[in-house]
Amino acid sequence: MLSNPNHAPAPSQMLPLYDDAMSVDEQSELASIMSGSYGFARPASSVTSNSEMMRPASPARSLLSMTDSRLAASFRQEYGRHLNNYSEVYRLPADDEELTRLNKQHLMFQRVMGKYPPGLEEVLTPDNVETKTVVDLGCGSGSWIFDVARDFPESSCLAIDLVPMQSTSMPPNCRSEVDDINLGLQHYFGQFNVVHSRLVCTGVKDYPGLVDQIALVLRSRGLLSLTEHNFYVYGEDKKQIMGDDFNPNGPFLPQWMAVARNAMRRHGADVDAAHRLHEWVKDHPDFEDTIYRDFWLPVSPWKKGDDAETRVFNEVGEACREDLTAFLESGRPLLLSAGVKESFLNELETKARREMEEARTPLYVLVENVVARRKRW
Ligand SMILES: C[S@@+](CC[C@H](N)C(=O)[O-])C[C@H]1O[C@@H](n2cnc3c(N)ncnc32)[C@H](O)[C@@H]1O
């Protein structure tokens, strides 16, 4: 399929990516992201609330230690990777390899976006009124919420994800719960000063509905921070490269992303969320003081020059390339289970990887962040 870069494909060869039939409309839809994580390490305790029957009335209830069998039941193996066993929507791995990717990605985001969203330190400054509380929805490896727990030791932190967190390094003021945030957040209403969520849209069915739920979870003047990636790739002019139609001349990363967006859609994910976050929050009657920030990450160190600014740019490009290269691997279960042909995927993956290694094609990915405060209530 991608084997002869010198020939444009005949119409019948366009997008023969899927084993089963898929309409052109479905094929040409948008959006996708990087994702997912966990270690099988040991210790710590977790709350499980992943089924309606098991959902606790409050985050403090049903604290239990993970037994080996419960832990094993949380994961399933697909195409050589471990995935969560609860959600049919979120299909990125939840294994050590993914955990490592997320930890490195976290450091890259810290560098590009700063450690915390604007306003977080103010909101978490201790007072005599209440213990300040923070929840991270879809916490992954826990890198963000662990930082908060360590930097704000008087706060109380909650890490929520589809799979149990068994980290040995969970700070004492942090606890974890297994939960599917698609099922609603009623059991957390009115309980948090900060709600953070980053790169979860691949596992979320109704993102505006999630924003509504978060508004109810936040305390008066609480802080919301949402960060998403739209799974598009952009050219040097920062114009979107669709990638929906097969182009043997590349660029190939946009084509891989187009296939990933379609696969995520097929699994029911709200992959267009990144572009609409700002509008959903700004126009929401319960939020105020909305801040929108966009971050353009070069997908490889493609910029020429040796001045300080170019060096920093290319360092971010190197980190992003490492992340995306690992993400190509992480996406295999998602894409293969959506029916993408393995031979096609292997070739597209190889070409996208080579393109980033060569660092000659000027490409960006975009990460969007929205921060807002809950109106007084
Ligand atoms: C790409 S990772 C990002 C992890 C972390 N937020 C970060 O930025 O490093 C997405 C995480 O969200 C979790 N997730 C996705 N959908 C979810 C859902 N419906 N409920 C709870 N967690 C979810 C996944 O299990 C995964 O750990």
The ligand as an ORCA input file, in Angstrom:
! r2SCAN-3c Opt
* xyz 0 1
  C      -3.143      9.846     27.807
  S      -3.339      9.374     29.426
  C      -2.984     10.867     30.238
  C      -2.634     10.652     31.667
  C      -2.399     11.913     32.467
  N      -3.593     12.721     32.538
  C      -1.267     12.701     31.911
  O      -1.487     13.774     31.339
  O      -0.114     12.247     32.041
  C      -5.078      9.219     29.612
  C      -5.445      8.613     30.920
  O      -6.835      8.852     31.121
  C      -7.433      7.665     31.599
  N      -8.828      7.664     31.164
  C      -9.285      7.698     29.912
  N     -10.618      7.663     29.896
  C     -11.027      7.622     31.180
  C     -12.302      7.542     31.798
  N     -13.410      7.495     31.074
  N     -12.365      7.515     33.159
  C     -11.224      7.552     33.880
  N      -9.985      7.614     33.347
  C      -9.881      7.638     32.006
  C      -6.640      6.548     30.947
  O      -6.778      5.327     31.631
  C      -5.240      7.105     30.982
  O      -4.559      6.764     32.149
*
